[in-house]
Amino acid sequence: MRTHIPRKRFGQHFLTDGAVIDAIIDCIDPQPGETVVEIGPGLGAMTLPLLARHKPLTVIELDRDLAARLRARGDVEVIESDVLKVDFRALSQAKGARLRVVGNLPYNISTPILFHLLDAVDVVVDQHFMLQKEVVDRMAAAPGSKDYGRLSVMLQWRYDIESVLDVPPECFDPPPRVDSAIVRMRPLATPAAVNQALLGELVTSAFSQRRKLLRHTLGHWLQERHFKGHFDLQRRAEEVPVSEYLALAEAVAAQRTA
């Protein structure tokens, strides 16, 4: 079988460290009867250990050559597609079960993938992803830290997020120029009932100029919507907890419909 050459346009960095792979599978801990979906299986570094502990397995692979390799095995369902075009809600319905989603995500489109899955969070049991460590730090960041931002708020609205394992560059071929980490994302049982698009607008406005007080950014956004409620704008965006952003989004929405 010929060697596969990693393709830059797909952001391919293949995990090769056996001990790290075993640790990742232990973090995922797949159980019989679950529906596991792997994004970007690549050369099968995580796929084969997953198959050793869990069948059946569905994989989503954009690279035609890699998809063909996996299809030839006969024990993997291959969805040959851009993951951003996959309807996870329809996939869950077809499987008759909620999904456990795992994968070594292409770092160049990791944030769009996370937001794509956010749209289907209610059909997901949990998610375990390999990502750039900097992105994982932003996802899990607490208010008051330099990493806390729009990504933190939007994802913590719907998930409990935990960084569970650091992975250095030398564990990959070719080695990426950044450190990596495994993140665990568990959907919250009772998230705040806010409009995602409205929350996204609100948070984007708040963090548009991080060094300025919110009265210069979010304050204008609220004025444009004739918001009559109270919100402390004498803070910077990173000082505001997720819960306060969610409460503000609910209040703005309620005023719209009043």
C-alpha positions in Angstrom: 0.0 0.0 0.0 1.5 3.3 -1.0 2.3 6.0 1.5 -0.2 8.8 1.9 1.3 12.2 1.7 -0.3 14.7 4.1 -2.2 17.4 2.3 -1.8 21.0 3.6 -5.1 22.1 2.2 -6.9 19.6 4.4 -4.7 20.5 7.4 -3.5 17.0 7.8 -1.2 16.1 10.7 -1.3 12.4 11.5 -1.1 11.2 15.1 1.6 8.6 15.5 2.4 8.2 19.2 0.9 4.9 20.4 0.9 5.8 24.1 -0.9 9.1 23.5 -3.4 7.3 21.2 -4.1 4.8 24.0 -4.6 7.6 26.5 -7.1 9.3 24.1 -9.1 6.2 23.7 -9.2 5.8 27.4 -10.5 9.3 27.7 -13.3 8.6 25.2 -14.0 5.2 26.9 -16.4 3.9 24.2 -19.1 1.5 25.4 -21.2 -1.2 23.7 -24.4 0.0 22.1 -23.2 3.6 21.7 -23.1 5.4 18.3 -19.6 6.7 17.8 -18.8 9.1 14.9 -15.2 10.0 14.1 -14.3 13.2 12.2 -11.2 13.1 10.1 -9.9 9.5 10.7 -6.9 10.1 8.4 -4.7 7.0 8.4 -6.7 5.4 11.2 -4.5 6.2 14.2 -7.6 6.6 16.4 -10.0 4.6 14.2 -8.3 1.2 14.6 -8.0 1.4 18.4 -11.6 2.5 18.5 -12.7 -0.4 16.4 -10.8 -2.8 18.7 -13.0 -1.6 21.6 -16.2 -0.6 19.8 -18.2 -1.5 16.7 -19.9 -0.3 14.6 -18.0 3.0 13.8 -19.0 5.8 11.4 -16.2 8.0 10.1 -16.4 11.3 8.1 -13.5 11.8 5.7 -13.0 14.4 3.0 -9.8 13.0 1.5 -10.9 10.7 -1.3 -7.8 8.4 -1.0 -8.2 8.0 2.7 -11.9 7.4 2.5 -11.2 4.6 -0.1 -8.7 3.0 2.3 -11.2 3.0 5.1 -14.0 1.7 2.9 -11.9 -1.2 1.8 -11.7 -2.5 5.4 -15.4 -3.4 5.3 -16.0 -2.8 9.0 -16.4 1.0 8.9 -19.2 3.2 7.6 -17.5 6.0 5.6 -19.2 9.3 4.9 -17.0 10.9 2.3 -17.8 14.5 2.8 -16.7 17.9 4.1 -17.8 17.7 7.8 -19.3 21.2 7.5 -21.8 19.7 5.1 -22.8 16.8 7.2 -26.2 17.0 8.9 -25.5 15.5 12.3 -29.2 15.8 13.3 -30.2 13.6 10.3 -27.3 11.2 11.1 -28.6 10.8 14.6 -32.1 10.2 13.3 -30.8 7.6 10.9 -28.9 5.8 13.6 -31.8 6.0 16.1 -29.5 7.3 18.8 -27.6 10.3 20.1 -24.0 10.6 18.9 -20.6 10.4 20.6 -18.4 12.5 18.3 -14.6 12.2 18.3 -11.7 13.3 16.1 -8.4 15.0 15.4 -9.9 18.1 13.8 -8.2 20.0 11.1 -6.8 23.0 12.9 -7.5 25.4 10.0 -11.3 24.9 10.3 -11.7 23.7 13.9 -13.8 26.7 15.0 -16.3 26.4 12.1 -16.6 22.7 12.9 -17.3 23.5 16.6 -20.0 26.0 15.6 -21.5 23.6 13.1 -21.9 20.9 15.8 -23.3 23.5 18.2 -26.4 23.5 15.9 -26.9 19.8 16.6 -25.9 19.8 20.3 -29.2 18.2 21.4 -28.5 15.0 19.5 -24.9 14.6 21.0 -23.9 12.7 24.1 -20.4 14.1 24.2 -17.5 15.3 22.0 -13.8 14.5 22.4 -11.5 16.4 20.0 -7.9 17.0 19.4 -7.4 20.7 18.8 -4.7 23.3 18.9 -4.1 23.8 22.7 -4.6 27.6 22.3 -8.1 26.9 21.0 -8.9 24.5 23.9 -7.6 27.1 26.4 -10.0 29.6 24.9 -12.9 27.2 24.9 -12.4 26.4 28.6 -11.3 29.9 29.8 -12.9 31.5 32.9 -13.9 35.2 33.0 -10.9 37.5 33.8 -8.4 35.6 31.8 -6.8 36.7 28.5 -8.1 33.5 26.8 -11.8 34.3 27.7 -13.7 35.5 24.7 -16.5 34.9 22.2 -15.6 31.2 21.8 -15.7 30.7 25.5 -19.1 32.2 26.0 -20.8 30.6 22.9 -19.6 27.1 23.8 -19.9 27.3 27.6 -23.5 28.3 27.0 -24.3 24.7 25.8 -21.4 22.6 27.1 -19.4 21.6 30.1 -15.8 21.9 28.7 -12.7 20.2 30.1 -9.1 20.0 28.8 -8.2 16.4 29.5 -4.8 15.7 27.9 -1.9 17.8 26.4 -0.3 16.5 23.2 3.1 17.8 22.1 4.0 18.3 18.4 6.4 15.4 18.2 3.4 13.0 18.5 2.4 13.9 14.9 3.7 13.4 11.4 4.3 16.0 10.2 4.7 17.8 13.5 2.4 20.9 13.7 4.0 24.2 14.8 1.7 24.3 17.8 0.9 22.3 20.9 -2.3 20.3 20.9 -4.8 19.1 23.5 -7.8 16.8 23.9 -11.0 18.6 25.0 -14.0 16.9 26.4 -17.4 18.6 25.7 -20.5 17.4 27.5 -23.8 19.1 26.6 -25.5 20.8 29.5 -28.8 19.2 30.6 -30.6 22.5 31.1 -29.0 25.3 29.1 -30.4 28.8 29.1 -33.1 29.2 26.4 -31.6 32.0 24.4 -31.6 32.7 20.6 -28.2 31.6 19.3 -28.0 34.3 16.6 -28.9 37.0 19.1 -26.3 35.8 21.6 -23.7 35.6 18.9 -24.4 39.2 17.9 -24.3 40.4 21.5 -21.0 38.6 22.3 -19.3 39.6 19.1 -20.1 43.2 19.9 -18.9 42.9 23.4 -15.5 41.5 22.4 -15.0 43.6 19.3 -12.6 45.9 21.2 -11.4 44.0 24.2 -9.4 46.8 25.8 -12.3 49.2 25.9 -15.1 49.4 28.4 -18.3 47.8 27.3 -20.1 51.2 27.1 -18.0 51.8 23.9 -19.0 48.6 22.2 -21.9 46.6 23.7 -23.4 49.9 24.9 -23.9 51.1 21.4 -25.3 47.7 20.4 -27.9 47.9 23.2 -28.8 51.5 22.3 -29.5 50.5 18.7 -32.0 48.0 20.1 -33.5 50.6 22.5 -32.7 48.3 25.5 -34.3 49.7 28.6 -32.9 47.2 31.1 -29.8 47.6 33.3 -26.4 46.1 32.6 -23.1 47.2 34.0 -21.2 48.6 31.0 -18.3 49.9 33.2 -16.5 46.6 32.7 -14.4 45.1 30.0 -15.9 42.1 28.0 -13.6 39.5 29.6 -14.8 40.5 33.1 -18.4 39.4 32.4 -19.4 35.8 33.3 -21.2 33.6 30.8 -24.3 33.6 33.0 -24.6 37.5 32.7 -24.3 37.4 28.9 -27.0 34.8 28.7 -29.3 36.8 31.1 -28.7 39.9 29.0 -29.6 38.0 25.7 -32.8 36.8 27.4 -33.7 40.3 28.5 -33.1 41.8 25.0 -35.2 39.1 23.5 -38.0 39.5 26.0 -38.1 43.3 25.3 -38.4 42.6 21.6 -41.5 40.5 22.1 -43.1 42.7 24.9 
